[in-house]
Amino acid sequence: MIDRFGRSIDYLRLSVTERCTLRCTYCRVEEGICPKAQELTAGEFERIGKTCARLGIRKVRITGGEPLLRKDILEIVHRLAAVDGIEEITMTTNAQQLAGRVGALKAAGLQRLNISLDTLDPDKYREMTGGELSTVLSAIDEAIEAQLLPVKINTVIIKGTNDDEVDDLMALAKARPVEVRFIELMPVGELGQNDELRVNNDDLIAARPYLRPLPPRYAGQPARDYAVDGYKGRVGFISPLSHKFCASCNRIRVMSDGKIRPCLGSNLEVETKDALAQGDAALLETMRNAIYHKPVAHHFNTGFISLKNMSRIGG
């Protein structure tokens, strides 16, 4: 579907839960496990997937919170993968519950994984997230072995915390077919409001002249990709502040309670609860209007403060 600014919206980020066992410093810090009372059912997610497919959505990324906390996650993946018109099903995970489950996820229809990893120091990882680094590294290797390629590794760089590990993290792509992607700290959550902690990706790229630019894999790709001689994988930089990519944004978000969030950097939300109750025609019209009225751009550079953290929005 084409929105009012001429952008083709064909990518749905679908949060299936706000719950997460980690407490990443740039996301939810002191919160406990979020309640699941407002989560939609697998059948309702399927209905949303079918409706979005009718409107031209071709790719669905399952997110959270941590999507693997859903006991019915295999059913959700299977239902969405079976939707006519959906061509790709992917998932973003912190990988703490991933070990031993990759094969089942692939059999259900999952085609690729994004794995969050902000440091290679076990103690620092525990301090930043409350989780175990070894679990993540094992899961990355399991995903590679299952051929869920390319495995994408998402790293949020925070000045004074992990900006000294950029080269070590890049080296993960030397012997592995992975894409290591560095994401600028966004002004979402308490930590993200501190501009002094933000690292400009242009500075990281300028300090590494050996990085060779690569063409994007697909239209609307947010990352600028680079090759490194001798590396099996590639390196990417996602720069929503220093290189705003709103003009080519091709995505829409649906949160775990069914609310549509047309733009990550806007507090605009559209309720689908009544439409889900009324039937597929009402849901189609609600989704169509939300996509058509997607904001022209995010407001990260204008003092924007998100009313929800990343785990609630769906990343």
C-alpha positions as CSV (number, residue, x, y, z in Angstrom):
1,M,0.0,0.0,0.0
2,I,1.1,3.5,-0.7
3,D,0.8,6.1,2.1
4,R,-0.1,9.7,1.6
5,F,3.6,10.6,1.1
6,G,4.1,8.1,-1.7
7,R,6.0,5.5,0.3
8,S,5.3,1.8,-0.4
9,I,4.6,0.2,3.0
10,D,5.3,-3.6,2.7
11,Y,6.9,-4.4,6.1
12,L,5.1,-5.2,9.4
13,R,6.9,-5.2,12.7
14,L,4.6,-7.3,14.9
15,S,5.2,-7.3,18.7
16,V,3.7,-10.4,20.3
17,T,4.5,-9.5,23.9
18,E,5.8,-6.7,26.0
19,R,7.4,-9.2,28.4
20,C,11.1,-9.6,28.6
21,T,13.4,-11.3,31.1
22,L,16.3,-8.8,30.4
23,R,16.5,-5.3,31.7
24,C,18.7,-3.6,29.1
25,T,20.0,-0.2,30.2
26,Y,18.6,1.6,27.1
27,C,15.2,0.0,27.4
28,R,13.5,-1.1,30.6
29,V,16.2,-1.0,33.3
30,E,14.4,-1.4,36.6
31,E,11.1,-2.9,35.4
32,G,10.1,-6.5,36.2
33,I,8.5,-8.8,33.8
34,C,5.7,-7.0,32.1
35,P,2.1,-8.4,32.4
36,K,0.6,-10.3,29.5
37,A,-3.0,-9.4,30.1
38,Q,-3.3,-7.3,27.0
39,E,-1.6,-9.7,24.5
40,L,-3.5,-10.7,21.5
41,T,-4.1,-14.4,20.7
42,A,-2.3,-16.3,18.0
43,G,-5.6,-16.2,16.0
44,E,-5.8,-12.4,16.3
45,F,-2.2,-12.0,15.1
46,E,-3.1,-14.2,12.2
47,R,-6.1,-12.0,11.3
48,I,-3.8,-8.9,11.5
49,G,-1.3,-10.6,9.3
50,K,-3.9,-11.5,6.7
51,T,-5.3,-8.0,6.7
52,C,-1.9,-6.5,6.3
53,A,-1.1,-8.9,3.4
54,R,-4.3,-7.7,1.6
55,L,-2.8,-4.2,1.9
56,G,0.5,-5.1,0.4
57,I,2.6,-6.2,3.4
58,R,5.1,-8.8,2.3
59,K,7.5,-9.1,5.2
60,V,6.7,-9.7,8.9
61,R,9.2,-9.3,11.7
62,I,8.1,-10.8,15.0
63,T,9.3,-8.8,17.9
64,G,8.7,-8.2,21.6
65,G,9.7,-7.7,24.4
66,E,11.1,-11.1,24.0
67,P,8.9,-13.1,21.5
68,L,10.2,-16.5,22.7
69,L,8.4,-15.9,26.1
70,R,5.1,-16.7,24.3
71,K,4.3,-20.4,24.9
72,D,2.4,-20.4,21.5
73,I,5.3,-18.8,19.6
74,L,5.6,-21.7,17.2
75,E,1.8,-21.5,16.5
76,I,2.2,-17.8,15.8
77,V,5.1,-18.3,13.4
78,H,3.3,-21.1,11.6
79,R,0.0,-19.1,11.2
80,L,1.8,-16.1,9.8
81,A,4.0,-18.1,7.5
82,A,0.9,-19.7,6.0
83,V,-0.7,-16.3,5.1
84,D,-1.0,-15.9,1.4
85,G,1.1,-12.9,0.3
86,I,3.5,-13.0,3.2
87,E,6.9,-13.8,1.7
88,E,9.3,-13.5,4.6
89,I,8.9,-14.2,8.4
90,T,11.8,-13.1,10.6
91,M,12.2,-12.6,14.3
92,T,14.2,-10.3,16.7
93,T,15.3,-12.0,19.9
94,N,17.7,-11.5,22.8
95,A,18.4,-15.3,22.4
96,Q,18.3,-16.1,26.1
97,Q,15.5,-18.7,25.4
98,L,16.7,-19.6,21.9
99,A,19.0,-22.6,22.4
100,G,17.5,-25.8,21.3
101,R,14.6,-24.1,19.6
102,V,16.0,-23.0,16.3
103,G,15.1,-26.1,14.4
104,A,11.5,-26.0,15.5
105,L,11.2,-22.3,14.6
106,K,12.6,-23.0,11.2
107,A,10.2,-25.9,10.7
108,A,7.3,-23.6,11.7
109,G,8.3,-21.2,8.9
110,L,10.8,-18.8,10.4
111,Q,13.4,-17.7,7.7
112,R,15.8,-15.5,9.6
113,L,16.9,-14.2,13.0
114,N,18.1,-10.8,14.4
115,I,19.9,-11.3,17.7
116,S,20.6,-8.4,20.1
117,L,24.1,-8.3,21.4
118,D,25.7,-5.2,22.9
119,T,29.0,-6.5,24.3
120,L,31.4,-9.4,24.2
121,D,32.4,-9.0,27.8
122,P,30.4,-11.5,30.0
123,D,30.5,-9.3,33.1
124,K,29.5,-6.2,31.1
125,Y,26.7,-8.1,29.4
126,R,25.3,-9.2,32.7
127,E,25.6,-5.6,34.0
128,M,23.9,-4.1,30.8
129,T,21.1,-6.7,30.5
130,G,21.0,-9.1,33.4
131,G,21.5,-12.0,31.1
132,E,24.2,-14.5,30.1
133,L,26.5,-13.8,27.2
134,S,27.5,-17.5,26.6
135,T,23.8,-18.3,25.9
136,V,23.7,-15.7,23.1
137,L,26.9,-16.8,21.5
138,S,25.7,-20.4,21.4
139,A,22.4,-19.4,19.9
140,I,24.2,-17.5,17.1
141,D,26.1,-20.6,16.2
142,E,22.9,-22.7,16.3
143,A,21.1,-20.2,14.0
144,I,24.0,-20.3,11.5
145,E,24.1,-24.1,11.6
146,A,20.3,-24.1,10.8
147,Q,21.0,-21.8,7.8
148,L,18.7,-19.0,9.1
149,L,20.9,-16.7,7.1
150,P,22.1,-14.0,7.2
151,V,22.0,-13.9,11.0
152,K,21.9,-10.2,11.9
153,I,23.4,-9.0,15.2
154,N,22.0,-5.8,16.5
155,T,24.3,-3.6,18.7
156,V,23.3,-0.4,20.3
157,I,26.5,1.7,20.9
158,I,26.6,3.7,24.2
159,K,29.5,6.1,24.7
160,G,31.6,5.1,27.7
161,T,30.0,1.7,27.9
162,N,30.6,-0.4,24.8
163,D,32.1,2.0,22.2
164,D,35.5,0.5,22.9
165,E,34.3,-2.9,21.5
166,V,33.3,-1.8,18.0
167,D,36.2,-3.7,16.3
168,D,35.7,-6.8,18.5
169,L,32.1,-6.9,17.6
170,M,32.8,-6.4,13.9
171,A,35.2,-9.3,14.1
172,L,32.2,-11.6,14.7
173,A,31.6,-11.3,10.9
174,K,35.1,-12.4,10.1
175,A,34.6,-16.2,10.3
176,R,30.7,-16.2,10.4
177,P,28.1,-15.3,7.7
178,V,26.5,-12.7,10.0
179,E,25.8,-9.0,9.6
180,V,26.9,-7.0,12.6
181,R,24.8,-3.8,12.7
182,F,25.6,-0.8,14.9
183,I,22.5,1.2,15.9
184,E,22.6,4.8,17.2
185,L,21.1,5.2,20.6
186,M,17.6,6.6,20.1
187,P,15.9,9.1,22.5
188,V,13.5,6.4,23.7
189,G,13.7,5.6,27.4
190,E,15.6,7.4,30.2
191,L,19.1,6.6,28.9
192,G,18.3,7.6,25.4
193,Q,17.5,11.2,26.5
194,N,21.1,11.8,27.4
195,D,22.8,13.1,24.2
196,E,26.2,12.8,25.7
197,L,25.9,9.0,25.5
198,R,25.1,9.0,21.8
199,V,27.8,7.9,19.3
200,N,27.4,9.2,15.8
201,N,27.8,6.3,13.3
202,D,29.6,8.6,10.9
203,D,32.4,8.9,13.4
204,L,32.7,5.1,13.6
205,I,32.8,4.8,9.8
206,A,35.3,7.6,9.3
207,A,37.7,6.0,11.8
208,R,37.7,2.8,9.7
209,P,38.7,3.7,6.1
210,Y,39.0,0.0,5.2
211,L,35.2,-0.3,5.2
212,R,33.9,-0.7,1.6
213,P,30.4,0.5,0.9
214,L,27.9,-2.1,-0.4
215,P,24.6,-1.5,-2.2
216,P,21.5,-2.2,-0.1
217,R,19.9,-5.6,-0.3
218,Y,16.4,-4.3,-0.6
219,A,14.4,-1.0,-1.0
220,G,13.9,0.8,2.3
221,Q,16.8,-0.9,4.0
222,P,17.7,1.3,7.0
223,A,21.3,0.0,7.3
224,R,24.3,1.3,5.3
225,D,26.3,-1.9,4.6
226,Y,30.0,-2.3,4.3
227,A,32.4,-5.1,3.5
228,V,35.7,-5.8,5.1
229,D,38.4,-7.7,3.2
230,G,38.7,-11.3,4.5
231,Y,35.3,-11.2,6.3
232,K,32.6,-13.8,5.5
233,G,29.9,-11.4,6.7
234,R,29.3,-7.7,6.5
235,V,29.0,-4.7,8.8
236,G,26.1,-2.3,8.9
237,F,25.2,1.1,10.4
238,I,21.7,2.1,11.3
239,S,21.6,5.8,11.9
240,P,18.1,7.2,12.6
241,L,19.5,10.5,13.9
242,S,22.5,11.3,11.8
243,H,21.1,9.8,8.6
244,K,17.4,10.1,8.8
245,F,15.8,7.4,6.5
246,C,12.2,8.4,6.9
247,A,11.7,9.2,3.2
248,S,12.2,5.6,2.3
249,C,10.6,4.0,5.4
250,N,8.5,1.0,4.4
251,R,7.3,-0.2,7.8
252,I,4.3,-0.1,10.2
253,R,4.2,-1.5,13.7
254,V,1.5,-3.3,15.6
255,M,2.0,-3.7,19.3
256,S,1.1,-6.8,21.4
257,D,-2.2,-5.3,22.5
258,G,-3.2,-4.7,18.8
259,K,-2.5,-0.9,18.8
260,I,-0.9,0.3,15.5
261,R,2.2,2.5,15.9
262,P,2.8,3.9,12.4
263,C,6.1,5.5,13.4
264,L,8.6,4.6,16.1
265,G,9.5,8.2,16.7
266,S,5.9,9.4,17.2
267,N,3.4,8.8,20.0
268,L,0.6,8.4,17.5
269,E,-1.2,5.1,18.0
270,V,-4.4,3.6,16.4
271,E,-6.6,1.2,18.4
272,T,-7.8,-2.0,16.7
273,K,-9.7,-3.5,19.5
274,D,-13.1,-2.5,18.3
275,A,-12.2,-3.3,14.7
276,L,-11.1,-6.8,15.7
277,A,-14.5,-7.3,17.4
278,Q,-16.5,-5.9,14.5
279,G,-14.9,-8.1,11.8
280,D,-12.4,-8.3,9.0
281,A,-13.9,-5.4,7.0
282,A,-13.6,-3.0,9.9
283,L,-10.0,-4.3,10.6
284,L,-9.1,-3.7,7.0
285,E,-10.3,-0.2,7.0
286,T,-8.6,0.6,10.3
287,M,-5.3,-0.7,9.1
288,R,-5.7,1.1,5.7
289,N,-6.3,4.4,7.4
290,A,-3.4,3.9,9.8
291,I,-1.0,3.1,7.0
292,Y,-2.2,6.0,4.8
293,H,-1.7,8.5,7.7
294,K,1.7,7.3,8.7
295,P,3.7,10.4,9.8
296,V,6.1,11.9,7.3
297,A,9.0,11.6,9.7
298,H,10.1,10.8,13.2
299,H,10.6,13.5,15.8
300,F,13.8,12.3,17.4
301,N,15.6,15.5,16.5
302,T,12.9,17.9,17.9
303,G,12.8,17.0,21.6
304,F,10.6,14.0,21.2
305,I,9.9,11.9,24.3
306,S,8.4,8.5,23.8
307,L,5.6,7.6,26.2
308,K,6.6,4.0,26.0
309,N,9.9,2.2,26.1
310,M,11.2,-0.1,23.4
311,S,9.9,-3.3,24.8
312,R,6.4,-2.0,24.8
313,I,6.6,-0.5,21.3
314,G,8.2,-3.6,19.7
315,G,11.6,-2.2,18.8
